[in-house]
């Protein structure tokens, strides 16, 4: 008996595991009891009831096509009846399918697993389900979308990517396809409504749709509806820029949306199922409820009448005309009255209480001011909170607000038109930041509507997938799972052989792009003078492109189009763009110094500018015979304000008029002034300048940039007077410039402070450059000061202290330089600072006593709790911790384009500074104390006034292991 119970327990455990882990239910190898979807004998037929939803039958036909695409065998599709057959695939919805209801009656399906559930499916193998059928693969749904999701789940598992049409991902061919016996389910989605907003769609999406389909008609939208369903989404705000009107451009648009199973709605400034552009056609006059109430009510009534029985979520409320703020005279009481009147219209037109029609109120931009002032809506209206248009949540519900019955939502952005500068061209979103912010939302009880602005859909494929996957089951993707997500997504689209390499490319290109959006780049973004920053940016992109190109050429031919769209193209485009802007910066740098290299970089800027246009043409014309023409047509070069320029405009460049004969000059790393020979007269002949100080702990190298200011070839020599000075070369020739790197042989160097010399010469002149060293091998530990600055990433702590409830979590790849550090759980209350508070510690060494500034680099998180700012504390050694409010000074709201906000979102960073006195040189400890959750720590710098200007800050200092 005990053995039998053990066996039954193991079987039950196995089935439970199968139900939780659906990834393993498909096999290409036959085994006893496995259900054959397709074998050498052909494909198992499909069976569905005609009484089921049209959208279910349509999706089942997609599965029929998908099986054929994958295996080359097209299964027969039967409606209602099928002759005796060995195996059959059945799909149906509880209460709509006689087939499913009979299986429930026969106890083959547990009705409690489906009844009353939202969008749940069960995939189950059943033996002898009906007379004359030996085995069945049953896809049963609790409702229409539940069944559809189950159908598409099989499509995905057999090798059809959700992006098979929208990114031309080829199917993964299989000869034999089996389902392992068991019951499989994804459960119910954690978030009720999950969807996208097609926005800012001109010129790309609009022109593409017109050329491809003749407009934004139902043929166009059907590709989007299918994409959403294959990604287990259910909600859509359609494109709405002038002159687009979803419901009128093609009367079949709303009909097909409902048939497919897509819940339609309208954007935050388009109430009552009306596109804003309809108001112009309606000729209703002023968009002002105080003066034009009757016309507005008539307009809104028409929207609800047209909606009919189509599944919808009605946007209520009112904003200003055309996505603007309402006038200041519009009081909270007026907006409340507007919503009351709208609900009366809804009830009157539908013939049922307003609370039976799903509604949403978008707390967007200035509308949040009303919410902050205490405005609330009826309990059955979803309250849709919003980010700041740049991926940073503005507000989340407090505990006392969580009893709002309809719940809360988030409107998020991957694309935006507005200040400080629009970003629309390429994907600049790190999924790690999406995870971090939406994890905040989920843990604060926002579980009823997640919507993201995706621009033109392309090229946002990766973050769209992640956003929708995460919305379905946030618990399945924790911080430590994010690297694996890239791998699994790459496996889904491409050859498994290259998945890990492709995952790295995806993670890094989005990281690099997220540092600063392409539209905000300029010649001065990355420093051409300090920390070799601009060089590193170009090198990193080129390294990425080299790796990507190698994979592209190794992939099978049929994978290359999808790979180019999803990986190669965004890397290639942004590598080229960043190099162009760096070249523009180099041009200015050398032009200001009268160096011939200015002309080289001016030509380079032109070359890269024209290459950008060439890459765009290739995307439009060479991919899939022009299928994606117009999709990359968004202008992205030459922004001078928040809005896009009409055409890409090359950065301004300067040419310098050179002397005929070669003229020697030089620039020093971190130097200020160029020096030329006696023919140049800018500097005194033989004038000497010093390189920065070298020390053995950091073992630095610095360059001497040899400059030619003439047309002829410059021949030069460079010699070290001391044997302990090492040079990367001792002579050379150049038409433009050449860098010689200087380092120290510490085995030969004198102890203590010393100085050597380098002699730079040509046939016309010579210069002496000093090389100072500080050769003190004192006891050091941790991160070592380098010429007045200590820098380190937040994840590289030497010690961390958690509490019973709170722990520190590393979010890999999040941030501009490395990874980031947060505390979890993120919904925990503010902590009272004490010696027992969670903290992290960093060992570091400085060489001088004095006053230091600590700069904490933080992700630009907003005060989402509206509790006077998010706080942490900072101390050095045993000093009293200083409490830092990361939101201090942010009184002016972001939607009014405050300077604090424009800088933080433009730079994708906030830097909070504190002053600390260090009484003696040597090793010390920086301590970061947790007070509030929600703060994302990226890096720290400890500076005594010598930090150089740059975009990313000083590179991480050298680390020497702390001795125990």
Buried (B, 14 or more C-beta within 10 A) or exposed (E): EEEEEEEEEEEEEEBEEBBEEBEEBBBEEEEEEBBBBBBEEEBBBBBBBEBBBBBBBBBBBBBBEBBBBBBEBBBBBBBEEBEEBEBBBBBBBBBBBEBBBBBBEEEBBEBEBBEEBEBBBBBBBBEEBBEEBEBBBBBBBBBBBBBBBBBBBBBBBBBBBBBBBBBBBBBBEBEBBBBBBBBBBBBBBBBBBBBBBBBBBBBBBBBBBBEBBEBBBBBBBBBBBBBBBBBBBBBBBBBBBEEBBBBBBBEBBBBBBBBBBBBBBBBBBBBBBBBBBBBEEBEBEEBBBEEBEEBBBEBBBBBBEBBEEBBBBBBBBBBBEEBEBBEEEBEBEBBBEBBEBBBEBBBEBBEEEBBEBBBBBBBBBBBBBBBEEEBBBBEBBBBBBBBBBBBBBBBBBEEEBEEBEBBBBBBBBBBBBBBBBBBBBBBBBBBBBBBBBBBBBBBBBBBBBBBBBBBBBBBBBBBBBBBBBBBBBBEBBEBEEBBEBBBBBBBBBBBEEBBEBBBBBBBBBBBBBBBBBBBBBEBBBBBBBBBBBBBBBBEBBBEBBEBBEEBBEEBEEEBBBBBBBBBBBBBBBBBBBBBBBBBBBBBBBBBEBBBBBBBBBBBBBBEBBEBBEEBBEBBBEEBEEEBBBBBBBBBBBBBEEBEBBEEBEBBEBBEBEBBEEBBBBBBBBBBEEBBBBEBBEBBEBEEEBBBBBBBBBBEBBBBBBBBBBBBEEBBBBBBBEBEBBEBBEEEBEBBBBBBBEBBBEBEEBEEEEBEBBBBBBBEBBBBBBEBBBBBBEEEBBBBBBBBBBBBBBBBBBBEBBBBEEBBBBBBBBBBBBBBBBBBBEBBBEBBEBEEEBBBBBBBBBBBEEEEBBBBBBBBBBBBBBBEEBBBBBBBBEEEEBBEBBBBBEBEEBBBEEBEBBBBBBBBBBBBBEBEBEBEEBBBBBBBBBBBBBBBBBBBBBBBBEEBBEBBBBBBBBBBBEEEE
